[in-house]
Amino acid sequence: MKKYTIINRVAQVAFLISYLSLQLSASYAQSTVKLDQAVREAQSSVQLSHASLSVCVYNVAKGRNVYSYEAQKSLVPASVSKILTTAVGFENLGPSFRFKTTLKYTGKIDNNGVLHGDIIIVGGGDPVLGSYRYKQTTPDSVFAAWHRAIRALGIKSIDGRVCYDASIFDDRAHNDSWQWGDIGNYYGCGATGLNFHENMFFAYFNAGAKPGSAAALDHTAPAGLRIHSQNNVTTGPANSGDNVTIYGDAASSIRLYEGTVPLGKRNFSVRGAMPNPPESCASLFTAYLKSKGTNVSGSPARNLRHADGKEIIDYLSNTYYVIAQYTNLTSNNLYAESILKYLGYKQYKKGSSENGIKAIMSYCSEAGIGTDGVMIFDGCGLSRQNRVTCDFVCRFLKHVAQSRIYSDFSKSLAKVGESGTAKNLLPKLPANIAMKIKSGTMDGVKSYAGYITNSKGDLLCFSIIANNFTCPASQVQPHLEKIMMQMALLQ
């Protein structure tokens, strides 16, 4: 009797396991069907019926694809590109890395404290040097530290110039594939070997008396920049926001302003790309020294012969962890481009977009991440020539999730409902599900990629890209949010 009892119990357990497995499989199949339904409804919608849509989801723990829709299609990713740049930065630079800007001097200091030579600012590609976002990086904070170091050497006057050396990066601040309408604006400023004040300036406008009337350019900041302004800005309706486009390239001091500012506004600020950031940094520091009683006889100039100079101070940036986090949370293009070029400098001894891209592709090759259908032209996603597949993005994210950099990298992504560009996303996401993402938006492009921890505790990675729609991106977003919600509910 005992023998048959044991056999019966084994059979019961086997039946129970089989039943539970079938139930789980049925639950999983049902959630996958709902995801597929959301994808196909989005594709057939008025907003996306003529557009390209691609979706992919991987289960990291199981190491396999769990859903695909046109996942091998090459599409423009926009700022989702920053995932590649920042992740490779964590791997090749490390979270504790700091960019270094060095102050040097040439010549000799006489008994009266006069330096018969030059001060040279040697750029290290730091994207936060002179940034207004952190107290310790503002122009006044940076310049005060440099001035103290100069005075500590006994220098009271400079019979020479404040020079700059930005040669750690190439001379092409802008990527060749960026559009003319982008590069005069703050988000298209590009990266140089000596970035300063995030390579941008503020232009302040006073609206006219009525819509359509001229808006006056009041002033620009930081004060003392060499900018030749041509203002065609007019007054728009009240509460119409910033509709100003700024035209001009990094090598030119001319800035053309077109568009509108809202009725009733005074000192309405618009951000533009700073002319020649390395020279601007040297010029502003010259003015600062003079304001503190340290005379400088010459005008700022480029100097690439700093090897013979004597070091005054090394000025270190925030950690890479902080910089990468800000890059992804706010989608900062300058930070991403600076990281890309520095990756090129570290691996190939010259900071350029091309070398940074080689570093990213090398990372993928060494990790065994196939790159068919992938073309990378920049580090931030501003280029419309970038191409990725959703399957590639998922395989990249899966590899990162299984590597030593995952903890730091994942913390740099915006958490849905809490931070960065995802703060107002998916308000009905269940509390037992977490989602960290990077988003991307430009005309005709909307994209999301990142990680989901579902209600079972499984880690998923996903990618969604929509291209070539003709409506505003805000009309596409609800469809993509429905897709992401169904991804989050996968069991």
N, C-alpha and C positions, 0 to 999 in steps of 0.2 A: 504493500500500500504506500509506503514511504517513497518508493521509487517512482510510482505514478504521480504522487503529489508533487515531487520535485520537478518531474517532466512537465506537469501542468503549470507550475509556477514559472518555469523557464519560458513556456509557450506564452503565458500571460504577459510576462515582461517583454518578450519579443514583439508581441502584438501591440503592446502599449508604445514601445519605441517606434514601431512602424507607423502606428496611428499618429503619434506626435510629429513624426517626420513628414507625413503626408499633410498634416494640418499646417506645419510651418511652410512647406513647399507651396501649399494652396494660398497661404497668407502672402508669401513672397510673390507668387505669380499674380495675385490680385493687385498688389501695390505696384508691380511693374506695368500691369495693364493700365492702371490709372495714370502712371507717368507717361506712358506712350500716348494715351488719350490726350493728355495736356499738351504734349509736343505737337501732335497732329492737329489739334484745335488751333494752336498758335500758328502753325505753318499755313493753315487754310484761312486764317483771319484776314480781314481787309488790310490790316497793317503789314502783314508778312507774306501775303499770298504770292507776291512777285519777288520776294527776297530769298536769301539763302539762310538756312537755319541748320545748326549743327549742335548735337548734344552727346555727351559721353559721361558715364559714371563707372568708377572702379571701386571695388571693395578691397581696401588695402590689406586687411588681415588675410583674406582669401587669395589675394594676389591676382584677381581676375576682373575682367570687364563684366559688369552686370547690366548695363544698358548702353545702346548706341543708336544714334540716328544721324546718318550722313557724317559719321565721326572721322572719316578720312578726307573730308573736303578741306582744301586749303583756303583759309579765310583771314581777313584782317583782324587782329586781336585788340587793337587800341592799347589801353594801359595795362591790360592783362600781361603784356610783355614784361612789365616790371617784376613779375614773379621770377622769370628766368634770371634777370640781372641781379636782384637782391639775394636770391638763393645761392648763386655762384659766388657772390660776394661773401656770404657767410662761410662758404667752404674755403675759398682761396685767401680771404683776408682775416676772417675770424671776428667774433663779436666785440673783442677788446681793441681791435685796430683803431688807430687815430691818424687822420691826415696831419701832415706837418708842414707848416709855413715857417721859413727861416729868414731872419733878419741878419744881414751882414754889412760890413763896411770895408771900403778900400781906402788906401792912403794912410796918412798919419795924423795923430792928434797932437797939436802943439801945446806949449805950457799955458796958453791962455784958454784952452778948451775948445779950440777951433779945429774941426775935422777938415783937413785938406784932402778931400776925396768924396766918395759917394756912399750913400746908404742904399742897399739893394734889398728889395723884397723878393725872396725866392719862393715862388708858388709851389704848392704840393698838391694842387687839385682839390683842396678843401671846399666843399659846397656850402658850408655854414660860416665861413669867415666873413665877419661883418653883418651876419644875419640879424634881423630885428626880432626873430622868434625867441631867442634865448638871451637872458640878461648878460651872460658872460661872452656872447658873441657879437653884440652890437658894435657899430663902428667906434663909438666912444670908449667902450671897454677894451677893444683890441688896440686902438691907438694909444690909450693910456698905458697899457702894458708895454708896448713898444717904446713909448716915450720914456718911461721909467728906466727901461733897460739901457737906452741911449744915454740918459743922464748919469746912470750908474758908472758908465765908462769915463765920465768927466767931459762929455761932449756938450758944449753950450751953444755952438754955432756950427753951421755946415757950409764950408766953402766948396760947394759942389751941388749934387742933385739927389733927389730920391728916385732911384731907378727900379725897374721891375724885370723879373725873369719868369716867364710863364712857359718855358720850353719843355717842362715835364709832359705837357700835352701838345698835340699838333696845333697849327694856327687856324684850323677850321672849326670855329665855335659852333656853327650850324651844320647839321647833317645835310648832305647834298639832296636828299629826298624829301626834305621838309618843304612846306608850301610857303610862298611869299607872304600870304595873309596871316601866317602864324608867327614868323620870326621877329617881328617888331614888338610883339606882346610878351608879357612876363613869362608865360608858359612856354614860349618858343625861344627863350634867350640863349640856349646852348651852354656848353661847358668849356671853360678855358683853364689853363694851368694855374692861373691866379684868379679865382672867382672872388667876387666881393659884393656884399649886400644882396646876395642871391642873384647877382647880375641883373638887377632890376631897379627901376626908379618909380617914383610916384608923380603923376601929373594931376594938378588940382584945378577943377573947372567951376566956374560960376554960371548957372543957367541964366538964360535970358528972361524977359518979361512974359513971354507967351510961347507956346509950341511953334516951332519953325524959326524962331529968332536965334541969332548967333549966341553961342555960349563962349564966354571968355576964359582963356587959360590964365589962371591966377599966378601959379608958381610951380616949380618942380622941386623934388627932394630925392636924395640928400642935396643940400645947398652946395653950389660950387661945381656941379657937373657941367661939362662942356656939351650942351645940347642946343641945336638950332631947330626951333620948333616952327612947324607950319600947321596952323590950326584951322580946320574946316568943320569943327564940331558945332552942332546946333542943339536946340532945346526940344526934348521929346515930351510926351504926356507925363503927368505926375505919376510917381511910383513905377516908372517904366524901367528903372534899373540902369546898369552899365551897358550901353550899346556902342561903346567906342572901340574902334579897331586902330591900332598903331602900326605904322609901316616904317621900316628902316632896318638895316643890317648892322651887325656888330662892329664892322670896320668904319662905319659912317656916324657922324655926330648929328645928322639930319633925322628928325622924327616928324612924320606926317600923321595928324590926328583926323580921323573921319568918324562920323556916327553921331549919336545923341546922348545927352545926359538928362536926368529927370527935371521937370519943371519944379521950381521952388528950392533947388539945392544950391548951396554955396560951399566952396572948397570940397567938391565932390571928387573923391580920389579914384584914379584909374592907374593900373600898373602897366609899365612898359619895360622893354628890354634895354638895359643900360648900354650906352655906347662904349666899346673897348674897355671891358671891366678891369684888365690889368693896369692900363694907363689911368683909368679913373681912380683906382685904389691908390696909386702913387701920387696922383694929383691931390686927392682928398687928405692923404697923410701929410703931404707938404703943407697944405693949408692948416692942418691941425698943429703941426710943429710950430708954425709961425704964430698961431694964436696963443701958444704956450710960451712964447718968448725965445724959441729956438729958431734963429734965422736960417733960411736955406737960399743960397744965392742963385742956383740954377733951376731950370724947368725940368719936370719929370721926363724920363727917357727910358728906352729899352736897353737893358744891359745883359748880355749872355755870358759875360766873363767873370761870373761870381766865384769861380773855383779858387781864385787868388785872394778872395775876400776873407775877412776874419768874422767869425760868428758872434753875433750879439745875443740872440735869443731864438730858441725853437718854440713856436707857438702851436700847440696841439688842439685838434678839433674835439668835438664830442666823440664818444665811441661809435664804432660802426653800428652797433646794436641800436643806438638811439637814432642814428641817421637812416638806417634801413627801415626802422619802424615808422619814422615820419614819411619816408618815401612812399610806403605802401598805404598807410592810413590816410594820407592826404593826396596821394598820386602826384607827387612833386617831380616834375620832369628834369629840372636841373640836377637834383640829387641823383636820380637814376643815370643821367648821362655822365656825371662825374664818377660814379661807381664804375660804369662801363669802361670809361677811358682809363681809370686807374687799374682795372683788371688787365687791360692791355699793356699798361706800363709795367706792372708787376711781372707779367709772364713773358713779355716780348721787348721790354726796355724802352718802349715808346707808347705814350698814351694817345690812342686814337680809337675812333669807333670801330675801324676795321680790326684792330688788334683785340679790342674788347670782345667783339663778336667771335673772333677765333678762340678766345678763352672760353666762351660759353659753349661753342660747338665742341671744343676739346673736352669739356666737362661731360657733355652728353655722350661723346664717343667712349670715354673711359668708363662711364656708368652703364654702357650698353643700351642707351636710349636712342633708338633709331630716329633719324631726322628727315625721313622722306616726306616731301610736301611742306618743308619748313624753310623759310628764308627770313633772315634777321638783318635789319638795316640800322636799327638804333637800340638804345637801352630803355627808352621810356614809352615807346608805342606811338609817338607822334607821326611817324612815317606811315604813309598809306601803302608802302611797298612791303611792309612786314607781312608774312604769311605763316600761320601755324594750322595744325589740325587739332580738333578737340581730343582725339585719341593721343596725340603727342603730349599735349598739356597734361592729360591725366597720367600718362606713364611717367612724365617728369615729376609730377606731384607725388606719385606713388613711391618713386625712388627717394625723393627727399624725406617722405614720411618714415622711411625705413633706415634713414641715415642719422648721423650724430648731430646734424644741424637742425633737425626738425623742431625741437622745442623752441629754439630762438627764432627760427624762421616763421613758425606758425603764430608766434606772438606778435609778429610784425603785420599780420593781416588784420583787417577790420572785422570785429565781431558783430554779427547781425543783431540789430536792436540795441547796440551799445556804443559803438565807436566808429570814428572815421566816416568814410563814404557809405558805410552800411548801417549807420545809426537809425535811419528811418525805414529800413528794408524789412519786409516780412513781419509786420506787427503781430500776426496771429501764429507765429512759430511756437509750437509747444515748449513749455519750460524745460522739459527733459531732453530736448534736442539742442545741440550747439552747432553753429555754423560760422566759419571764418572764411572771408572771401577777399578777392581783389576784383574790382570792377573796372570796366573800360567804356568810354563813351566818346564818339566823335560823329560828325555828320554821316548818317547811313551806317553806323556801327554801334552795337551794344553788346557787351560781353561780361561774363562772370566766370570766375574759377576759384577753387579753394577746397576746403575740407568740411565734412559734416560728421559729427558724432551722433548717431541715431539713438533711438530710445533703448536699443539693445546694447549700446556701448560699442557698436562696430564703427570703425573709422572708414569713411568713404571719401574719395576725392572726385571732383567733377569739373566739367567745363561746358559752358554754353556760349556760342557766338552767333549773332545775327548780323548779316551784312546786306547792304544794297536796298534797304527799305527807303521809301521816299517821304515818310511822315516824320514828325519829331520823335526823338528817342524816348521821350516821356510817354508816348502812346504805345511803344513796344514793351516798355518795362513791365507793365502788369502781366503780360503774357509770359515773360521770362520768370517773373516772381511765382506764378502758378506752377511752372515747371520745377523751380527750385523747391517749392513746398512739397510737391510730390516726391522729389528726390529725398527730402528730409524724412518722409514717411515710409521710405523703403524698409522692409523688414527682412 
